[in-house]
Amino acid sequence: MKRIFVGNLPSDATETSVQALFSQYGKVRSIELVSDIFSGKCRGFAFIGMEGHEARAAISALDGNLYCGKPLKVKFEEPAAKKGRRH
């Protein structure tokens, strides 16, 4: 399974609306919609879990397309940089 980063989501985005958008390209295995602690509204990004070929199809179809008037940023999740001292 691959994790996809989705950025530039509107603040009223829900797991249901994001799942509906991505399920056109395959089965959505997981959704992690990042929400503000105080307001509960979407902070503008999410992580989607899909199989590799389905994830690639979703990225190529949705990256840069308008969603609620904003261009989406859709790409594979980048691994976090290792923290620690430099040698």
C-alpha positions in Angstrom: 0.0 0.0 0.0 1.2 3.5 -0.8 0.5 6.7 1.1 -0.5 9.8 -0.9 -0.2 13.3 0.4 -3.1 15.6 -0.6 -2.6 19.3 0.0 -4.6 22.5 -0.5 -7.9 21.0 0.7 -10.7 23.3 1.7 -11.4 23.7 5.5 -14.8 22.1 5.1 -13.4 18.9 3.5 -14.5 15.7 5.2 -13.3 12.1 5.1 -16.4 11.3 3.1 -15.8 14.0 0.4 -12.1 13.1 0.1 -12.9 9.4 -0.2 -15.5 10.1 -2.9 -12.9 12.0 -4.8 -10.2 9.3 -4.6 -12.4 6.2 -4.9 -12.9 7.0 -8.6 -9.4 5.7 -9.1 -9.5 2.6 -6.9 -10.2 1.3 -3.4 -9.3 3.8 -0.7 -7.7 1.7 2.1 -7.2 4.5 4.6 -7.8 8.2 5.1 -6.1 10.5 7.6 -7.7 13.9 7.4 -5.6 16.3 9.5 -7.9 18.5 11.6 -7.4 21.6 13.8 -7.6 20.6 17.5 -9.8 23.5 18.5 -12.1 24.1 15.6 -12.3 20.5 14.2 -12.0 21.8 10.7 -9.6 20.4 8.1 -6.1 22.0 8.2 -5.8 21.7 4.4 -4.1 18.3 4.0 -4.7 14.6 4.3 -3.0 11.3 3.7 -4.6 8.6 1.6 -3.7 4.9 1.5 -4.2 3.1 -1.8 -2.6 0.3 -3.8 0.4 1.3 -6.0 -1.2 1.4 -9.4 -4.4 3.0 -8.1 -2.3 5.6 -6.2 -0.4 6.5 -9.4 -3.6 6.8 -11.4 -5.1 9.2 -8.7 -1.9 11.3 -8.6 -1.7 11.7 -12.3 -5.5 12.5 -12.6 -5.9 14.9 -9.6 -2.6 16.7 -9.1 -3.2 20.4 -10.1 -6.9 19.9 -10.7 -9.3 22.3 -9.1 -11.3 21.1 -6.1 -13.7 23.6 -4.5 -11.9 26.3 -6.4 -8.4 25.4 -5.3 -5.7 23.5 -7.2 -4.9 20.2 -5.4 -1.4 19.1 -4.6 -1.3 15.3 -4.9 1.9 13.3 -4.6 3.4 10.3 -2.9 4.2 10.9 0.8 7.9 11.8 1.3 9.7 10.0 4.1 10.5 12.2 7.0 14.2 13.3 7.2 16.2 11.5 9.9 16.7 13.6 13.0 19.9 13.7 14.8 23.4 15.1 14.8 25.4 15.4 11.6 28.7 13.5 11.5 
